[in-house]
Amino acid sequence: GFQNPFYLKKAQQLEPKLYDGNVIKNTYAITIPDSKEILMLAEESRLKMLLKK
């Protein structure tokens, strides 16, 4: 979120459709199931991040 309301208003003016609930609700996005390769890459990335700690 925005800590300063001025920046929220500015963002809403620049891209109003991103903050309009009716537009968001009525937009039908096509969902694409994750492939095994993508899931494996995500798991590999997660493990690398855990090892960095």
N, CA, C and O atoms as a MOPAC input file, in Angstrom:
PM7 MOZYME 1SCF
protein

 N      0.81100 1    -1.17700 1     0.00000 1
 C      0.00000 1     0.00000 1     0.00000 1
 C      0.86500 1     1.25500 1     0.00000 1
 O      2.09300 1     1.20100 1     0.06500 1
 N      0.19700 1     2.33900 1    -0.07300 1
 C      0.85500 1     3.63700 1    -0.08300 1
 C      0.77500 1     4.25600 1     1.30200 1
 O     -0.31500 1     4.38600 1     1.86000 1
 N      1.91500 1     4.63800 1     1.86500 1
 C      1.92600 1     5.28500 1     3.17000 1
 C      1.41100 1     6.70900 1     3.06100 1
 O      0.77500 1     7.21200 1     3.98700 1
 N      1.67600 1     7.35800 1     1.95300 1
 C      1.23700 1     8.72900 1     1.74100 1
 C      0.04500 1     8.70800 1     0.77700 1
 O      0.19700 1     8.28600 1    -0.36900 1
 N     -1.14000 1     9.15700 1     1.22200 1
 C     -2.33100 1     9.11800 1     0.36600 1
 C     -2.16700 1     9.88100 1    -0.95400 1
 O     -2.83900 1     9.57200 1    -1.93700 1
 N     -1.28200 1    10.86800 1    -0.97500 1
 C     -1.04300 1    11.63200 1    -2.20300 1
 C     -0.57500 1    10.71200 1    -3.32700 1
 O     -1.01800 1    10.84300 1    -4.46800 1
 N      0.32300 1     9.77900 1    -3.00000 1
 C      0.85900 1     8.88400 1    -4.01900 1
 C     -0.19900 1     7.89900 1    -4.51300 1
 O     -0.19600 1     7.52200 1    -5.68500 1
 N     -1.10200 1     7.48100 1    -3.62800 1
 C     -2.19900 1     6.60800 1    -4.04400 1
 C     -3.09200 1     7.34000 1    -5.03700 1
 O     -3.44200 1     6.78700 1    -6.08000 1
 N     -3.46000 1     8.57100 1    -4.72500 1
 C     -4.30800 1     9.36100 1    -5.62900 1
 C     -3.61500 1     9.55900 1    -6.97800 1
 O     -4.25200 1     9.47500 1    -8.02800 1
 N     -2.31700 1     9.81900 1    -6.94200 1
 C     -1.54900 1    10.02400 1    -8.17800 1
 C     -1.55600 1     8.73700 1    -9.01600 1
 O     -1.75700 1     8.78400 1   -10.22900 1
 N     -1.33700 1     7.59800 1    -8.36500 1
 C     -1.33900 1     6.31500 1    -9.07000 1
 C     -2.72000 1     6.02300 1    -9.64800 1
 O     -2.83000 1     5.51900 1   -10.76600 1
 N     -3.77200 1     6.33700 1    -8.89400 1
 C     -5.13500 1     6.11600 1    -9.38000 1
 C     -5.44200 1     6.99700 1   -10.58800 1
 O     -6.16700 1     6.57900 1   -11.49100 1
 N     -4.90500 1     8.19200 1   -10.61100 1
 C     -5.12800 1     9.08000 1   -11.75100 1
 C     -4.38800 1     8.57800 1   -12.98900 1
 O     -4.89800 1     8.68700 1   -14.10400 1
 N     -3.19300 1     8.03200 1   -12.79900 1
 C     -2.39900 1     7.56000 1   -13.93000 1
 C     -2.95900 1     6.27000 1   -14.52700 1
 O     -2.99300 1     6.12200 1   -15.74900 1
 N     -3.39400 1     5.34300 1   -13.68700 1
 C     -3.92000 1     4.04900 1   -14.13600 1
 C     -5.21400 1     3.72600 1   -13.39700 1
 O     -5.21300 1     2.85200 1   -12.53000 1
 N     -6.31500 1     4.40300 1   -13.71100 1
 C     -7.55300 1     4.20300 1   -12.95800 1
 C     -8.09900 1     2.77800 1   -13.04200 1
 O     -8.72300 1     2.30200 1   -12.09300 1
 N     -7.87200 1     2.09100 1   -14.16600 1
 C     -8.43700 1     0.74600 1   -14.30000 1
 C     -7.81300 1    -0.24900 1   -13.32300 1
 O     -8.42500 1    -1.26900 1   -13.00900 1
 N     -6.60100 1     0.03500 1   -12.84100 1
 C     -5.96200 1    -0.86500 1   -11.88400 1
 C     -6.59700 1    -0.78000 1   -10.50200 1
 O     -6.43100 1    -1.68300 1    -9.68200 1
 N     -7.32700 1     0.30700 1   -10.24200 1
 C     -7.90300 1     0.52900 1    -8.92300 1
 C     -9.42800 1     0.49400 1    -8.94500 1
 O    -10.06600 1     0.78800 1    -7.93400 1
 N    -10.02300 1     0.13800 1   -10.09200 1
 C    -11.47600 1     0.08900 1   -10.22600 1
 C    -11.94500 1    -1.34800 1   -10.02100 1
 O    -11.67700 1    -2.21900 1   -10.84900 1
 N    -12.63900 1    -1.59000 1    -8.92300 1
 C    -13.09100 1    -2.94100 1    -8.58600 1
 C    -13.98000 1    -3.55300 1    -9.64500 1
 O    -13.90100 1    -4.75800 1    -9.88600 1
 N    -14.83100 1    -2.75400 1   -10.29100 1
 C    -15.71800 1    -3.28900 1   -11.32800 1
 C    -14.93300 1    -3.77400 1   -12.53800 1
 O    -15.27200 1    -4.80100 1   -13.12500 1
 N    -13.90000 1    -3.05300 1   -12.91100 1
 C    -13.07000 1    -3.46900 1   -14.04100 1
 C    -12.32100 1    -4.74400 1   -13.68400 1
 O    -12.23700 1    -5.67000 1   -14.49100 1
 N    -11.77900 1    -4.78700 1   -12.47100 1
 C    -11.02800 1    -5.96900 1   -12.03400 1
 C    -11.94200 1    -7.18600 1   -11.97700 1
 O    -11.56700 1    -8.26900 1   -12.42500 1
 N    -13.14700 1    -7.00800 1   -11.42500 1
 C    -14.09200 1    -8.11400 1   -11.27500 1
 C    -14.55400 1    -8.63500 1   -12.62800 1
 O    -14.72600 1    -9.84200 1   -12.79200 1
 N    -14.75900 1    -7.75300 1   -13.60000 1
 C    -15.30900 1    -8.14600 1   -14.89400 1
 C    -14.25500 1    -8.54500 1   -15.91700 1
 O    -14.60200 1    -8.90100 1   -17.04300 1
 N    -13.00000 1    -8.49400 1   -15.55900 1
 C    -11.93900 1    -8.89600 1   -16.47200 1
 C    -11.71500 1   -10.39700 1   -16.31900 1
 O    -11.42800 1   -10.89500 1   -15.23000 1
 N    -11.85200 1   -11.08300 1   -17.40900 1
 C    -11.69500 1   -12.53100 1   -17.37400 1
 C    -10.29700 1   -12.88600 1   -17.86100 1
 O     -9.99700 1   -12.78400 1   -19.05100 1
 N     -9.46900 1   -13.29400 1   -16.95300 1
 C     -8.09800 1   -13.66800 1   -17.29700 1
 C     -8.04500 1   -15.16000 1   -17.58900 1
 O     -8.70700 1   -15.96000 1   -16.92800 1
 N     -7.26400 1   -15.51400 1   -18.56600 1
 C     -7.08300 1   -16.92000 1   -18.89200 1
 C     -6.02700 1   -17.47800 1   -17.95300 1
 O     -4.91200 1   -16.96100 1   -17.88200 1
 N     -6.37500 1   -18.51800 1   -17.24600 1
 C     -5.39700 1   -19.12900 1   -16.34600 1
 C     -4.66800 1   -20.23800 1   -17.09800 1
 O     -5.27300 1   -21.03200 1   -17.81800 1
 N     -3.38100 1   -20.26600 1   -16.91500 1
 C     -2.54600 1   -21.27700 1   -17.55300 1
 C     -1.93100 1   -22.11700 1   -16.44300 1
 O     -1.19100 1   -21.59600 1   -15.60800 1
 N     -2.22900 1   -23.40800 1   -16.42600 1
 C     -1.66700 1   -24.24600 1   -15.36900 1
 C     -0.14400 1   -24.31600 1   -15.48000 1
 O      0.42200 1   -24.29300 1   -16.57300 1
 N      0.49000 1   -24.40000 1   -14.32900 1
 C      1.94700 1   -24.48600 1   -14.31300 1
 C      2.40500 1   -25.82700 1   -14.87300 1
 O      1.84400 1   -26.87700 1   -14.55700 1
 N      3.42200 1   -25.76900 1   -15.70100 1
 C      3.98800 1   -27.00300 1   -16.23100 1
 C      4.94800 1   -27.58300 1   -15.19700 1
 O      5.35200 1   -26.89800 1   -14.25800 1
 N      5.30200 1   -28.82900 1   -15.37800 1
 C      6.23600 1   -29.47600 1   -14.44700 1
 C      7.56900 1   -28.74000 1   -14.43400 1
 O      8.19900 1   -28.60600 1   -13.38500 1
 N      8.00000 1   -28.25900 1   -15.60800 1
 C      9.27700 1   -27.54600 1   -15.68900 1
 C      9.24200 1   -26.27000 1   -14.84200 1
 O     10.18900 1   -25.98400 1   -14.10900 1
 N      8.16300 1   -25.51400 1   -14.94000 1
 C      8.04600 1   -24.27500 1   -14.16500 1
 C      8.03400 1   -24.57900 1   -12.67200 1
 O      8.67400 1   -23.88300 1   -11.88400 1
 N      7.30500 1   -25.61800 1   -12.29000 1
 C      7.25700 1   -25.98700 1   -10.87400 1
 C      8.62700 1   -26.43100 1   -10.36800 1
 O      9.00000 1   -26.12400 1    -9.23600 1
 N      9.37500 1   -27.14900 1   -11.19800 1
 C     10.71600 1   -27.58400 1   -10.79700 1
 C     11.65000 1   -26.38900 1   -10.65400 1
 O     12.44400 1   -26.33200 1    -9.71600 1
 N     11.56000 1   -25.42700 1   -11.58400 1
 C     12.40100 1   -24.23200 1   -11.49800 1
 C     12.05500 1   -23.40600 1   -10.26300 1
 O     12.94400 1   -22.85100 1    -9.61700 1
 N     10.78700 1   -23.32400 1    -9.94000 1
 C     10.37100 1   -22.58000 1    -8.75200 1
 C     10.90800 1   -23.24500 1    -7.48800 1
 O     11.37900 1   -22.56300 1    -6.57800 1
 N     10.84000 1   -24.55600 1    -7.43100 1
 C     11.34900 1   -25.28300 1    -6.26700 1
 C     12.86400 1   -25.11500 1    -6.15100 1
 O     13.38800 1   -24.93100 1    -5.05300 1
 N     13.56300 1   -25.17800 1    -7.27900 1
 C     15.01600 1   -24.99000 1    -7.28100 1
 C     15.37000 1   -23.58900 1    -6.77800 1
 O     16.29700 1   -23.42600 1    -5.98400 1
 N     14.64300 1   -22.59900 1    -7.23300 1
 C     14.87600 1   -21.22200 1    -6.80400 1
 C     14.62200 1   -21.06800 1    -5.30700 1
 O     15.38300 1   -20.40700 1    -4.60000 1
 N     13.54100 1   -21.68700 1    -4.83600 1
 C     13.20800 1   -21.61800 1    -3.40800 1
 C     14.31400 1   -22.24900 1    -2.56100 1
 O     14.68900 1   -21.71400 1    -1.51800 1
 N     14.83000 1   -23.38600 1    -3.01600 1
 C     15.89500 1   -24.06000 1    -2.27500 1
 C     17.17100 1   -23.21900 1    -2.24800 1
 O     17.85900 1   -23.16700 1    -1.22800 1
 N     17.48600 1   -22.56400 1    -3.36100 1
 C     18.66500 1   -21.69200 1    -3.39900 1
 C     18.52700 1   -20.55000 1    -2.39700 1
 O     19.48700 1   -20.19300 1    -1.71500 1
 N     17.32500 1   -19.98300 1    -2.31300 1
 C     17.09200 1   -18.88600 1    -1.36900 1
 C     17.24600 1   -19.37400 1     0.07000 1
 O     17.78400 1   -18.65900 1     0.91500 1
 N     16.77600 1   -20.58100 1     0.34600 1
 C     16.90500 1   -21.12900 1     1.69900 1
 C     18.36900 1   -21.37100 1     2.05800 1
 O     18.77100 1   -21.17200 1     3.20400 1
 N     19.16400 1   -21.80100 1     1.07500 1
 C     20.57900 1   -22.06600 1     1.33000 1
 C     21.36700 1   -20.78200 1     1.55800 1
 O     22.39200 1   -20.80400 1     2.24100 1
 N     20.90800 1   -19.66000 1     0.99800 1
 C     21.59400 1   -18.38200 1     1.17200 1
 C     21.51800 1   -17.88100 1     2.60800 1
 O     22.40600 1   -17.15400 1     3.05400 1
 N     20.48400 1   -18.25500 1     3.33000 1
 C     20.28200 1   -17.74700 1     4.69800 1
 C     21.30700 1   -18.22400 1     5.65900 1
 O     21.25800 1   -17.87600 1     6.83800 1

